[in-house]
Structures are given as C-alpha cells and as structure tokens.
Amino acid sequence: MSHNMQPIGSSELIINSKGRIYHLDLAPEDIAPFIITVGDQDRVKEVSKYFDKITHKAQHREFITHTGYIGKKHLSVVSTGIGPDNIDIVLNELDALSNIDFKTRTIKDERTSLSIIRLGTCGSLQADVPVESLVVSSHALGLDNLMHYYKMTNNPDEAFILNEFNRHTGMSNKNIVPYIAESSISLRKHFATGFTHGITVTCPGFYAPQGRMLRVPLAFPHLIDALATFRHHDTRIINFEMESSAIFGLGKIFGHKCLSISVVVANRANKTFCRDSESAIDNMIKRSLDIVAGM
C-alpha cells in the first residue's frame, strides 16, 4: 500500500460536518488556483471590491475568504491574520484543499501548484526606500522558527545568503536560528517597473523582534543597523514584516509559487510613518491586481 493510499486520520486533517477544512471553513471547490493573502481581515473586501464577480464568501475566526473573477482570471483572497503561526495554518489548509481528496482522505496522484501572492504592509530598513514604496521580496530570511519543524533543503544561493547573513548580523545563536527561502522567479518577474526588489526579513513579533524598545531593554539592540547594512552582491535587506518567510518556506516544500509584495508604512531609518496608509494600501492592491489579471 503506497503512502498516497493511506487515509489521513481525522485528528490530523480536520474536516467539519459540512465537508470543509477546519480553520478556513472552505471546501475544495471554494478556492481558486490563484490566491492573494492579506494579514488584515478587513482588507479582504478592499481587494474583492475590484473583482468583477464574487462567487463564494466564507468567514471563520480571522480567516475570511472571497473567491471570484477579474475578467476570466479566477482568484481567491484570504486573510491570514498576523504572524508565521497563522501562515502555517493557512498554507497547510490551502494545500490540503488542492491536493488531498476529502472523500477518501488520501493524497491526490496529480498535484496542483497554487500561485500565492501576499499583499502586506512592512517597515523599510533603507533611507532611500521611503513610505508608500512597493517592495517585492526576492528572498525571505526567517527570524521566526516555523520552518525548523519541516524538512526543507536550501539551494546553493539560499545557503550562501543565509551563511553571509549569520556572519554579518551575529543573530544565529542558541536562541535564534535564521532560515531562508526564495520567492517564485516566475511570479516576481511580472512586478518590475515601480517595485523595489530585495531581501525581506520576517520577525516573530512587532516590538523587540523588530528592534522597537518601549519600556524594557532589547537582547539585540543593534538589530536594525545589522539588517540595514547587510549586502549580498548588489542585493540588500529592504524591509521586514511578519509573514513572508513562512509563506516562501511552505510554498517551497509544497511546490506552490509564492510571492510577497509589501507597501512601506514605516521607515525605520528615517523614523517616519505613512500619513495615509489606506490610500497607499489601495494603490498596492490596484497595481498588483492589474498585473495579476493579465498573468
């Protein structure tokens, strides 16, 4: 009996009484092969308002999904909530919806590769990448620990960047073990003019993990400077946020194409914050959907 034929236990793949996967509350026919993820559940409708039609809506906890069409392009927008732990739930469940037969609870023989693009907000680490800039992540360096629970191997380029990063920042110690995953080249090549490309760092929190000190001291007071001064050939770390490393890492092992596009709402080098983040986010959504619709 092949592994494919072994049914997955009901405690491992949780399908509710309506035949939908547990957290996302979706059935396999409810999602499109092209998926936009957003952190903020209120942002789902800000994306789907540009759809020509919406064919399905679901909501459970912070996970809201709208599936529909822009012209002939079939797409879904899903809110993930904040952080790599939520990405673990969303990407595993999207993959299960696409690649596991819910009736037999077995892995399908024919695999579906999804295209997943995160549209998020971020902080810029570079003085010359001001608020309202649009950043495309070539790689994500994870300071969270999610991908250490999965078997993932790096290609030589990823391994080299990771090694250089650890050497430069001194971040890798018994408490923090950075990891790296690259985004999809075939997706990111569509986002050229008007987008800044570079490396993104993913943090497991917003305050100390992103070098913010309010009332208590930091373990890594040099964090911002160490990240901002890193160079790999002509590539820099442009920004940081809280989801991309988990998306790229899981996308890599599942065989999905993943990309992360972020609008800068805070510039940490200049200590500035975007005055009108709503219109900056809307600009990112419109420009990205225009490109996606033509892909």
N, C-alpha and C positions, 0 to 999 in steps of 0.2 A: 504493500500500500504506500503510495507516494505521500509526501508531506502535504501536497495540494489537496489530497482526498480526505485528510483527517479533519473532521469538523472542529471549528474553533469553539471552545467552551463558552457557555452563556455568561460566566463571570468575567471573561476576557474581552469578548465583543458583546457589548450590552445593547440589545435591540429591544425597544419598548413594545407594548402590546399593539401599537399601531404600525409596527414594522419599520420604525425609524430608529436611527442611531441615537444613543443616549443624550449626549450634551447638545449636539447641533439640532436635534429633533428633525432630522431630514431622512427621507427615503432616497434610494439610489437615483430615482428619476427626477428628484427635485434640484439637482445641481447640474451646472453646465461644465464643459471641459475647460473653459477659461474662467479663472476666478480672481477677483480683486479682494484683497483683505484690507480691512481698516481696523485700527485699535478701538476707536470710539463707536459705540453702538448708534449714537445719534448721527454719525457720518454715513451710515448705510443709505438712508433716504437722500442724502446730499449727493450720492453717487447715482442711485437708481432714478432720480428725477430726470437724468439725461437719457434713460432708456426709452426706446420707442414704445415698448410694452413690457409689463411685468406679468410673469406667468405663475409665480409662486412666491409666497412670503411665509417665513417661519420665525418664531422667537422663543428662546428658552434661556433663562438667566441672561448673561451678557451677550449671548450668541444670537444675532439677528441675521437672517439671510433673505435677500431679494434676488430672484432669478428672472431673467428676461432677455430682451433683444435690443441691440442697436443695429438697425437695418437687418442684415442676415446674421450678424455676429451674436452667437448665443453665449451669454455670460451671467455669472453669479457674483454678488458682492456679499461678503461675510464679515461680521465684526468678530474680532478675536478677544477683545479685552486687552489688558496690559500685561506684557511680560512673556518670557520664554516658556513658563509652565503652561500658560494658555495656548501658546503656539503648539506645544506638544499635543494637546487635546485636539485642536482644530485640524492640524495636518494629518494626524493619525486617522481621524474620523473622515476627512475628505478622501484620504487614500482608501479607507475601507469601503466607503460608498462607491468608489470607482472600481476597485479591484477584488472585492470579496462578494461572492454570491450569498445574499442574505437568506435565501431559502434553504440552501444546503450548508451554509456557514463554512464554505470552502473557498480557497483562493482560486480566482478565475485563471484559466490557461492563458487567455490573451490579456496582456496588461494594458491599461490606459495610462498615458502620461498626461497629466494635467499641466496647464500653464497657470502659474500663480504669481500675481503681482501685488505686493504690499504698497499701499499709498498711505504714508505716515508723516508724522512731524518729527523733527530732530533738533539737536543742538549742533551748531557748527563749531569746529575747533580751529578754524583758519580765519584770520582777519580779513582775507580777500574773498571769503565766501559769505556775503552778508545775509541778513534776514531776508526772507522771501526767495532766496535762491532755491533751485531744484537740484537735488543731488541723486545720482544713480550709483548704487553700491556695486563695485566690481567684485569685492570680497567682503565678508563679514568676519571680524575677529570676535569670538565669544568670550567674555569675561564671566558669563554665567556657567553653569555646569551641565546643562541639559545633554549635550551630545556625548558626554562621557559615559552615559548609560546605554549607548548604541555602538554597534561595531561600525566604524567609519574609517576609511583609509584616505589619506591625502595624496593628491598628485604632487610631483616634484616642485612645481611652482608654489602651491599652497604651503608645502612643508618648509620651503626656503623662506617665504614671508613670515611664517609663524616663528621660525628659529630667529630671524633677524629682530622680530618684534619682542620676543622674550629677552634677547640680548640687550636691546635698546632700552626697554622700559624697566627691566628687573621685576616685572609683575609676577613671573612664574615662580611660585614658592609653594610650600606645603598647603597653603590655604587657597590659592588661585592657580588653576591650570588652564591657560587660554587655549582655545581651539580655533580652527579657521575653516571656512567653506566658501567656494566661489559661486557667484550668481551665474545664470544662464547667458552665455555669449549670444545665442541666437535671439534671445529677448532683448538684451541690453543694446544691441546694435541698432535697434529701431529708435532709441532715445538718444539722439546725438545733439543736434543744434539746440542751444538754450538749456542744456543739462550739464552739470559738473559731475565728472566721473571720478571715483576714488574709493578708498577703503573705508568701511564703516565699522565702528566698534559697538558691540552690543553689551549693555550693562544689565545686571540683575536687579537694579533699583534706580531711583531717581536722585536721591540725595548723596550720601557718601560714595556709592558706586559711580556717580558721575562727578565726583570731586566737589560737591556742594557742602559747605560747612555752615551749619546754622548755630548749634548750641554745644556740640560735642566734637572732640578732635578726630581727625582722619588718620587711618592707617597708611594711606598713600597720598600725602599732601602734594606730591609732585605729579599727580596723575595727569592733569590737563596738559602741563608742559611736556611730559613724556610722550603723550599721544600726539600732540600737535607737531612735535619735532621729528617724528618718525618718517623715514623716506625709504622707498623700495624702488630703485631705478628712478623713474620720474613720477612715481605714484606716492600720494600722501594719504594719511588718515584725514578724511574731510569732516566726518561727523560722528556723533554717537546717538544711540536710541536704545530700545529695549526688546526688539523682536527679530531683527534680520538674521542673526547667526543661527537661530533655531530654525527659521524658515529655510535657509540655504542648506543647512546640515541635513535636516529631514528630507528636503527635496532631493538632495544628492543620493541618499540611501534608498529612497522610494522610486527614484527615476522620474521625478517631475521637474519641469523647467520653472525656476523661481527667480524673481527679481524684486528689488526694493527701491522705491522712489520716495524721497522724503523732501518736504518743504522745510526750510530752516526757519524755526520760530524764535530760537535764542542763539545769539552769537557769543560764545563763551570767551573768545579772545578780546572782543570789544565790549563785553558786558552789556549787550543790547538785547531787547526783546521786541518781537514784531508787534507793531501798533494795531494792525488789523489782520489777525491771524485767520479769521473766517474767509476773507476775500483771497488771501494767499493760498489757503487750502482749496478753495473753489477753483482758483486758477490752475493748481496742480491737477485736480480732478478732470477739468475740462480738457487740458492739454494732453493728459495721459489717455483719456477715453477716445479722443480724436485719433491718436496713434493706434490704440488697441483696435478700434473699429475697422481700421484699414489693414490690419495684420492678417 
